């Protein structure tokens, strides 16, 4: 499986046009692009528009940052989100109003799941505002409130600004970018239409750095003392790691804590691959009832959780209700030990202080060892829907993962791919996988957006330098199927598997799980039944390779073909029974 074609679609730029651009003054747009390049952003996803034309024109000719044209706003914004998760910062350029509002869902997901994305736009300029006021003109793409974009984005960003002049633009841009890389969340910047093209001094060569907050010494001391009392008294402590550790670059510190304490550890679904999934301390991912049995048993038996950087969503209601008092929780906003809350203590300082305690205390590291990984074909075999046991060549959710994970493992490809998932039955089944590389499992596990996975593929591949390995459902793929065109246009050899059962299966589980029982009397609700698509024709139309597989034999044959170098994305329709209900989803539905 070749990864040599990680980019590119390059715009044809003539030598004369380039010389003309080089003769132009350095602009506000050039300033932002230079700062982005310094922060290792080498691609900006974009939807063009007249208001934002000065920025998009600057991007077209800017050396070292490539414009990645997307086919719609969700495609562009999902890609920028995944790029931010893999590269450390992403950027998307959008038209005023119609584009920014369309992309809002994706940016909200980035906000919730801690992905730093710079949303770049423009709005009616000074002259337009004067004319609009004088003659009561409603400008295109405007609601009439010219601040509406900024106001809306202020709820899903850590900073949202509109520049009416180039004066002070450099400082404003720097502060905005520092906010993004400090908080690991999106920011929004718009300029009056003409401002992106106005002259601006170039930035210094010094790269912007995140702000480093300092802990209150007494609060830190008290938090560590209370946490240590709880941890040292525990008989079966465990580390429960989350996505904040990964986003804030603390994975190395987490590994040191695991080594010094000897604690077993697990992760949330969103935090999966916060570390390489190797070693003898990783018990597997904890995805509540969807987890494999020994993970559920160990979590239930644990009497103290050192919970680091973990976002507790409603997927973990059963856990939080039963284990709240047993948690030592450290996030970027708060430290909690049992029922005691400590403000003004940073997660990094707290982790470092605990590390010193473990290293200085006799009896650590503990000699505990995680249970062995389930022996193949587990955990997939026992979780596959038993209704299909007499049809061994029929593909089910679990059989798809059984064979695709074996293919990846046997061919030493787990280090060469980055997986993307929206919310779907496949996501919960996939959390049972072992052996993945650090930061190679990208999901919408908290925001829970159907369709994220396909739009994220281009950003994940460009950001990581690894081949995107995407698993979607029919419904999720239908949301943003045009993303296949973006992959083809940019020569990205991503693989999109569509687990095709013709229904919103994950929705039906929570509406009426009896619908999955055999017999015509057990029917899916009409609103959960999807239209039938010709996926092979769709792949051809978008410039991708296309395959449909209906049996295990056909699936394995296509997996083998994926080892052949390609400059195109591949769409694989994986046909499964409509009523296939994986054990992971059955357990979740029964909670």
VOGU-3710 file (C-alpha; in Angstrom, 3 decimals, decimal comma):
1> xxxxxxxxxx> 0,000/0,000/0,000  1,726/3,154/-1,188  1,646/6,538/0,512  3,784/8,372/-1,999  0,871/10,371/-3,370  -0,055/12,406/-0,308  -0,613/15,563/-2,361  -1,283/17,539/-4,623  -3,489/19,622/-6,834  -1,366/22,574/-7,918
11> xxxxxxxxxx> -2,963/25,558/-9,624  -1,379/26,531/-12,946  0,533/29,757/-12,250  2,393/31,380/-15,114  5,832/32,883/-14,665  4,478/36,291/-15,650  1,724/36,076/-13,053  4,202/35,032/-10,383  6,522/37,912/-11,236  3,574/40,299/-11,096
21> xxxxxxxxxx> 2,622/38,998/-7,644  6,193/39,328/-6,394  6,133/42,976/-7,426  3,056/43,639/-5,284  3,341/44,953/-1,714  3,240/42,575/1,251  -0,372/42,486/2,475  -2,474/41,554/5,484  -3,281/38,270/3,722  0,434/37,621/3,222
31> xxxxxxxxxx> 1,004/38,283/6,918  -1,524/35,652/7,990  -0,209/33,150/5,448  3,364/33,698/6,612  2,359/33,115/10,221  0,455/29,972/9,231  3,461/28,668/7,307  5,675/29,299/10,337  3,252/27,141/12,336  3,639/24,289/9,815
41> xxxxxxxxxx> 0,355/24,909/8,021  1,249/24,121/4,412  -2,304/23,663/3,099  -5,384/25,868/3,455  -8,769/24,437/2,507  -10,952/26,923/0,696  -14,275/27,868/-0,827  -13,839/31,000/-2,995  -16,043/34,083/-2,970  -16,041/37,718/-3,982
51> xxxxxxxxxx> -15,775/39,160/-0,477  -12,755/37,017/0,374  -11,106/37,345/-3,058  -8,080/39,315/-1,825  -7,193/36,507/0,549  -7,779/33,711/-1,964  -5,723/35,539/-4,586  -2,859/35,925/-2,121  -3,143/32,240/-1,224  -3,029/31,247/-4,900
61> xxxxxxxxxx> 0,427/32,753/-5,343  1,862/32,296/-1,856  5,038/30,226/-1,769  4,883/27,294/0,637  1,147/27,199/1,352  -1,089/25,328/-1,101  -4,750/26,109/-1,691  -6,866/22,951/-1,439  -10,112/23,636/-3,241  -13,065/21,844/-1,673
71> xxxxxxxxxx> -16,470/21,234/-3,220  -18,578/22,505/-0,338  -18,177/24,135/3,023  -18,622/21,059/5,215  -16,044/19,234/3,121  -13,579/22,101/3,575  -14,211/22,557/7,294  -14,170/18,849/8,200  -10,872/18,587/6,318  -9,420/21,597/8,148
81> xxxxxxxxxx> -10,518/20,061/11,459  -8,777/16,740/10,723  -5,708/18,628/9,501  -5,632/20,525/12,795  -5,841/17,264/14,764  -2,898/15,748/12,885  -0,717/18,806/12,150  -1,433/20,944/15,221  -3,264/23,731/13,378  -5,617/23,838/10,405
91> xxxxxxxxxx> -7,101/26,632/8,305  -10,123/27,107/6,071  -11,001/30,120/3,912  -14,714/30,768/3,410  -17,040/33,220/1,699  -19,049/35,571/3,895  -22,426/34,438/5,214  -23,473/31,563/3,010  -20,179/29,711/3,418  -19,426/30,486/7,038
101> xxxxxxxxxx> -22,913/29,491/8,140  -22,704/26,241/6,142  -19,399/25,347/7,814  -20,644/26,122/11,321  -21,476/22,516/12,219  -17,950/21,352/11,430  -16,330/24,182/13,384  -18,586/23,462/16,356  -17,265/19,901/16,285  -13,696/21,189/16,211
111> xxxxxxxxxx> -14,505/23,401/19,201  -15,977/20,550/21,241  -13,245/18,070/20,321  -10,287/20,449/20,678  -9,047/20,955/17,139  -7,393/24,321/16,428  -8,734/25,663/13,124  -8,381/29,198/11,748  -11,608/30,226/10,005  -10,747/32,943/7,471
121> xxxxxxxxxx> -13,389/35,111/5,833  -14,284/38,628/4,707  -17,327/40,857/4,780  -18,701/44,002/3,111  -16,152/46,809/3,262  -16,305/50,430/4,397  -17,706/51,799/1,122  -20,346/49,105/0,956  -21,405/49,797/4,514  -21,766/53,487/3,813
131> xxxxxxxxxx> -23,862/52,855/0,707  -25,925/50,250/2,513  -26,666/52,657/5,323  -27,427/55,542/2,988  -29,756/53,670/0,631  -30,929/50,810/2,859  -29,284/48,208/0,603  -29,155/44,566/1,644  -25,872/43,101/0,433  -25,691/39,571/-0,933
141> xxxxxxxxxx> -24,950/36,798/1,582  -25,926/39,161/4,411  -28,738/38,800/6,920  -28,763/42,571/7,322  -26,661/42,303/10,459  -23,125/42,652/9,112  -21,708/41,332/12,393  -23,801/38,162/12,300  -20,940/35,900/11,220  -18,671/37,043/14,022
151> xxxxxxxxxx> -21,475/36,882/16,569  -22,390/33,321/15,611  -18,767/32,145/15,534  -18,070/33,673/18,929  -19,972/30,705/20,399  -17,771/28,037/18,771  -14,342/29,693/18,880  -12,001/30,993/21,567  -11,509/34,254/19,654  -13,534/35,906/16,887
161> xxxxxxxxxx> -12,520/39,224/15,318  -13,328/41,424/12,333  -10,654/43,831/11,083  -11,916/47,076/9,578  -8,422/48,393/8,837  -4,890/47,148/8,323  -3,750/49,295/11,244  -2,995/46,908/14,100  -3,730/43,873/11,908  -0,396/42,180/12,636
171> xxxxxxxxxx> -0,877/42,255/16,398  -4,502/41,150/16,096  -3,555/38,190/13,891  -0,762/37,151/16,252  -3,061/37,256/19,273  -5,679/35,254/17,401  -3,242/32,514/16,389  -1,767/32,364/19,885  -5,287/31,800/21,244  -5,810/28,917/18,811
181> xxxxxxxxxx> -2,575/27,103/19,648  -2,919/27,801/23,376  -6,457/26,490/23,780  -6,395/23,996/20,864  -9,696/25,333/19,630  -10,921/27,214/16,547  -10,627/30,957/15,984  -12,407/33,208/13,489  -11,004/36,159/11,567  -12,757/38,273/8,964
191> xxxxxxxxxx> -11,622/41,467/7,301  -13,523/44,174/5,549  -13,373/43,145/1,894  -10,488/45,428/0,927  -8,378/44,956/4,075  -6,919/41,559/3,124  -5,238/43,309/0,182  -3,900/46,305/2,103  -0,143/46,678/2,815  1,222/45,255/6,063
201> xxxxxxxxxx> 4,772/44,828/7,404  5,972/41,192/7,305  6,177/39,306/10,609  9,446/38,516/12,387  10,991/35,086/11,871  10,242/34,091/15,459  7,477/31,485/15,500  4,441/32,172/17,668  4,232/30,094/20,842  1,258/29,110/22,983
211> xxxxxxxxxx> 0,814/30,913/26,254  1,895/28,814/29,225  -0,383/29,367/32,223  1,085/29,031/35,693  -0,475/27,199/38,584  -1,197/28,814/41,908  1,486/27,148/44,098  -0,743/26,596/47,121  -3,645/25,287/45,048  -1,273/22,918/43,240
221> xxxxxxxxxx> 0,157/21,681/46,538  -3,304/21,055/47,980  -4,567/19,354/44,825  -1,603/16,992/44,681  -1,857/16,182/48,397  -5,549/15,287/48,153  -5,059/13,359/44,917  -2,113/11,429/46,354  -4,100/10,475/49,439  -6,798/9,035/47,219
231> xxxxxxxxxx> -4,430/7,313/44,778  -2,163/5,782/47,410  -5,129/4,338/49,304  -6,540/2,630/46,224  -6,235/-1,122/45,751  -6,923/-1,186/42,012  -6,058/2,234/40,569  -6,115/2,917/36,844  -5,270/5,773/34,462  -8,149/6,938/32,250
241> xxxxxxxxxx> -6,593/9,081/29,501  -8,322/11,517/27,190  -7,884/13,676/24,145  -6,632/16,802/25,946  -3,377/15,004/26,726  -2,795/14,403/23,022  -3,852/17,853/21,833  -1,656/19,662/24,359  1,440/17,608/23,608  1,481/15,766/26,926
251> xxxxxxxxxx> 1,520/12,204/25,610  5,175/11,817/26,582  4,401/12,946/30,125  1,490/10,506/30,257  3,823/7,672/29,268  6,236/8,706/32,037  3,378/8,588/34,549  2,375/5,119/33,383  5,971/3,919/33,653  6,536/5,473/37,097
261> xxxxxxxxxx> 3,225/4,385/38,610  2,878/0,995/36,965  -0,846/1,702/36,595  -2,858/0,029/33,881  -4,486/2,512/31,543  -7,403/2,910/29,190  -8,717/5,750/27,024  -12,018/7,193/25,912  -13,190/6,692/22,329  -12,249/10,297/21,542
271> xxxxxxxxxx> -8,883/9,840/23,236  -8,110/6,537/21,499  -4,456/6,507/20,324  -3,366/9,194/22,783  -0,368/6,817/22,907  0,806/3,988/20,684  -1,382/1,039/21,642  1,453/-1,241/22,636  3,097/-2,262/25,872  1,743/-4,298/28,747
281> xxxxxxxxxx> -0,191/-1,545/30,526  -2,877/-0,799/27,902  -6,049/-2,733/28,652  -7,937/-1,524/25,562  -10,235/1,398/24,846  -13,129/2,031/27,215  -16,237/2,776/25,170  -18,732/1,976/27,916  -20,874/-1,058/27,090  -19,304/-1,292/23,621
291> xxxxxxxxxx> -15,958/-2,206/25,219  -14,608/-5,735/25,176  -15,419/-7,765/28,283  -12,104/-7,589/30,136  -12,026/-3,795/29,717  -15,519/-3,500/31,187  -14,597/-5,839/34,039  -11,371/-3,998/34,922  -13,082/-0,602/34,866  -15,890/-1,901/37,064
301> xxxxxxxxxx> -13,387/-3,367/39,545  -11,151/-0,295/39,722  -11,486/1,796/42,869  -9,629/4,918/41,698  -9,188/6,564/38,312  -6,405/9,005/37,544  -8,411/10,681/34,805  -6,200/12,878/32,632  -7,456/15,185/29,884  -10,676/13,255/29,522
311> xxxxxxxxxx> -13,884/14,763/28,159  -16,717/12,933/29,912  -19,613/12,806/27,451  -23,022/11,205/27,886  -21,524/8,021/26,442  -20,054/7,661/29,929  -23,088/8,433/32,083  -23,055/5,005/33,724  -19,360/5,416/34,498  -19,610/8,937/35,921
321> xxxxxxxxxx> -22,658/8,108/38,051  -20,964/5,112/39,657  -17,339/6,304/39,758  -17,545/10,061/40,364  -16,135/9,911/43,897  -13,390/7,517/42,771  -11,972/9,936/40,208  -8,904/12,141/40,353  -9,669/14,311/37,351  -7,257/16,705/35,667
331> xxxxxxxxxx> -8,294/18,754/32,641  -7,196/22,060/31,174  -9,934/23,816/33,123  -10,060/22,069/36,485  -8,521/19,610/38,923  -10,858/17,459/40,995  -9,960/14,827/43,583  -13,101/13,029/44,630  -15,455/15,849/45,590  -12,719/18,458/46,086
341> xxxxxxxxxx> -12,226/20,963/43,257  -9,069/23,022/42,754  -8,937/26,050/40,473  -5,875/27,697/38,921  -3,933/24,446/38,609  -2,724/23,363/35,181  -2,976/19,784/34,014  0,710/19,756/33,054  1,890/20,992/36,464  -0,401/18,505/38,193
351> xxxxxxxxxx> 0,893/15,594/36,111  4,518/16,596/36,686  3,977/16,863/40,446  2,366/13,429/40,583  5,226/12,013/38,531  7,687/13,223/41,163  5,570/11,591/43,892  5,536/8,235/42,122  9,286/8,344/41,494  10,016/9,228/45,115
361> xxxxxxxxxx> 7,692/6,677/46,725  8,697/3,133/47,566  6,548/0,444/46,002  6,202/2,062/42,604  5,953/1,196/39,798  3,304/-1,444/40,435  3,919/-4,787/38,779  0,423/-5,060/37,296  0,136/-6,255/33,713  -2,830/-5,806/31,398
371> xxxxxxxxxx> -4,655/-8,909/30,191  -3,417/-10,220/26,866  -5,116/-8,840/23,793  -7,978/-11,052/22,650  -6,618/-13,791/20,421  -7,665/-13,478/16,787  -10,427/-13,711/15,594  -11,552/-12,093/18,843  -12,968/-9,669/19,828  -14,805/-9,671/16,519
381> xxxxxxxxxx> -16,058/-13,273/16,472  -18,001/-13,190/19,731  -19,449/-9,737/18,977  -20,714/-10,594/15,503  -24,493/-10,889/15,236  -25,285/-14,610/15,822  -28,133/-14,450/13,298  -25,475/-14,835/10,584  -23,468/-17,649/12,182  -24,775/-20,122/9,585
391> xxxxxxxxxx> -23,617/-17,837/6,751  -19,856/-17,506/7,303  -19,232/-15,678/4,018  -21,742/-12,924/4,833  -20,067/-9,677/5,858  -21,169/-8,182/9,173  -19,849/-5,152/11,040  -17,561/-7,293/13,166  -16,464/-9,519/10,305  -15,458/-6,424/8,332
401> xxxxxxxxxx> -13,175/-5,333/11,172  -12,007/-8,897/11,768  -10,661/-9,146/8,216  -9,606/-5,541/7,611  -7,661/-5,349/10,876  -5,978/-8,675/10,097  -4,993/-7,306/6,683  -3,510/-4,166/8,220  -1,691/-6,103/10,930  -0,339/-8,859/8,686
411> xxxxxxxxxx> 0,995/-6,314/6,191  2,508/-4,019/8,854  0,317/-1,135/7,721  -1,032/0,169/11,040  1,818/2,686/11,243  1,051/3,946/7,726  -2,624/4,857/8,027  -4,831/7,325/9,850  -8,409/6,215/10,532  -11,382/8,597/10,427
421> xxxxxxxxxx> -14,847/7,936/11,841  -18,042/9,887/12,254  -20,658/8,666/14,669  -21,907/5,289/13,480  -22,156/1,691/14,575  -18,730/1,241/12,968  -17,184/3,749/15,369  -18,203/1,761/18,428  -17,112/-1,532/16,883  -13,771/0,029/15,887
431> xxxxxxxxxx> -13,009/1,059/19,458  -12,329/-2,643/20,134  -9,252/-2,539/17,876  -5,735/-2,820/19,310  -2,291/-1,934/18,076  -2,947/1,447/16,482  -0,277/4,131/16,204  -0,399/7,343/18,225  -2,885/9,898/16,858  -4,111/7,551/14,136
441> xxxxxxxxxx> -7,759/7,272/15,240  -9,713/10,445/14,460  -13,381/10,462/15,332  -16,383/12,606/16,076  -16,939/10,705/19,311  -18,056/13,720/21,385  -19,804/16,028/18,886  -21,105/12,837/17,231  -21,535/14,097/13,707  -22,668/11,785/10,933
451> xxxxxxxxxx> -20,546/12,488/7,847  -17,440/13,847/9,546  -15,400/10,813/8,538  -15,514/11,284/4,751  -14,910/15,030/4,838  -12,060/14,520/7,292  -10,171/12,105/5,025  -8,340/14,712/2,931  -7,288/16,763/5,952  -6,198/13,688/7,898
461> xxxxxxxxxx> -4,026/12,483/5,024  -2,493/15,849/4,183  -1,945/16,678/7,837  -0,411/13,373/8,892  1,385/12,248/5,744  -0,373/8,885/6,142  -3,033/7,214/4,038  -6,567/7,976/5,205  -8,504/4,818/6,094  -12,118/5,904/6,453
471> xxxxxxxxxx> -15,099/3,835/7,557  -18,535/5,378/7,014  -22,121/4,242/6,918  -24,501/4,862/4,035  -26,053/7,811/5,854  -22,773/9,438/6,812  -21,294/9,048/3,344  -24,417/10,481/1,722  -24,013/13,646/3,805  -20,690/14,630/2,190
481> xxxxxxxxxx> -20,082/12,208/-0,669  -18,656/15,104/-2,729  -15,540/14,879/-0,563  -14,551/11,988/-2,816  -14,067/14,589/-5,557  -11,721/16,618/-3,351  -9,636/13,502/-2,718  -9,472/12,716/-6,437  -8,674/16,299/-7,418  -5,716/16,335/-5,062
491> xxxxxxxxxx> -4,440/12,857/-5,971  -4,994/11,482/-2,474  -5,127/7,690/-2,320  -7,484/7,552/0,667  -9,741/4,532/1,106  -13,409/5,114/1,927  -15,291/2,028/3,107  -19,067/2,472/3,151  -20,662/-0,130/5,408  -23,801/-0,383/3,337
501> xxxxxxxxxx> -26,988/-1,664/4,928  -29,353/0,957/3,521  -30,426/2,314/6,914  -29,488/4,632/9,761  -28,643/1,638/11,946  -27,250/3,562/14,907  -30,404/5,692/15,067  -32,663/2,645/14,909  -30,850/1,023/17,846  -31,991/3,863/20,089
511> xxxxxxxxxx> -35,476/4,119/18,560  -36,503/0,454/18,651  -33,901/-2,283/18,874  -36,540/-4,972/18,312  -36,520/-3,891/14,669  -33,309/-5,893/14,240  -35,049/-9,156/15,088  -35,760/-11,482/12,141  -39,162/-11,573/10,522  -41,283/-9,125/8,514
521> xxxxxxxxxx> -43,186/-8,065/11,616  -40,029/-6,344/12,889  -39,614/-3,296/10,671  -37,340/-0,294/10,684  -38,988/3,087/11,059  -39,516/4,767/7,695  -37,325/7,728/8,662  -34,352/5,404/9,186  -34,526/3,854/5,704  -32,154/5,369/3,133
531> xxxxxxxxxx> -32,298/5,596/-0,671  -30,325/3,104/-2,743  -27,259/4,512/-4,512  -25,108/3,168/-7,323  -21,752/3,500/-5,577  -19,716/2,264/-8,538  -21,224/4,927/-10,789  -20,657/7,517/-8,092  -16,992/6,567/-7,754  -16,530/6,865/-11,510
541> xxxxxxxxxx> -18,235/10,267/-11,611  -15,968/11,628/-8,884  -12,769/10,163/-10,350  -12,223/7,393/-7,805  -11,650/3,668/-8,028  -14,828/1,806/-7,105  -15,588/-1,641/-5,708  -18,625/-3,407/-4,276  -18,078/-6,401/-1,993  -20,829/-8,709/-0,762
551> xxxxxxxxxx> -18,846/-11,639/0,654  -15,810/-12,163/2,858  -13,952/-13,568/-0,149  -14,650/-10,427/-2,179  -13,656/-8,197/0,751  -10,294/-9,902/1,136  -9,669/-9,675/-2,603  -10,235/-5,911/-2,566  -8,057/-5,488/0,516  -5,215/-7,155/-1,376
561> xxxxxxxxxx> -5,724/-4,750/-4,282  -5,217/-1,826/-1,911  -1,547/-2,744/-1,639  -1,059/-1,701/-5,275  0,188/1,912/-5,607  -2,513/4,316/-6,761  -2,945/8,019/-7,360  -6,713/7,854/-6,856  -8,973/7,463/-3,852  -10,819/4,167/-3,545
571> xxxxxxxxxx> -14,490/3,810/-2,639  -15,501/0,375/-1,355  -19,168/-0,415/-0,815  -19,260/-3,137/1,839  -22,706/-4,705/1,677  -23,985/-6,085/4,988  -27,454/-7,284/6,053  -29,884/-4,537/6,977  -30,563/-6,180/10,329  -26,977/-6,909/11,342
581> xxxxxxxxxx> -26,707/-5,783/14,963  -23,181/-5,938/16,399  -22,859/-6,993/20,007  -21,248/-3,660/20,855  -24,381/-1,786/19,754  -26,755/-4,278/21,339  -25,124/-3,720/24,736  -25,259/0,060/24,293  -28,905/-0,099/23,286  -29,805/-2,111/26,373
591> x> -28,289/0,393/28,832
//
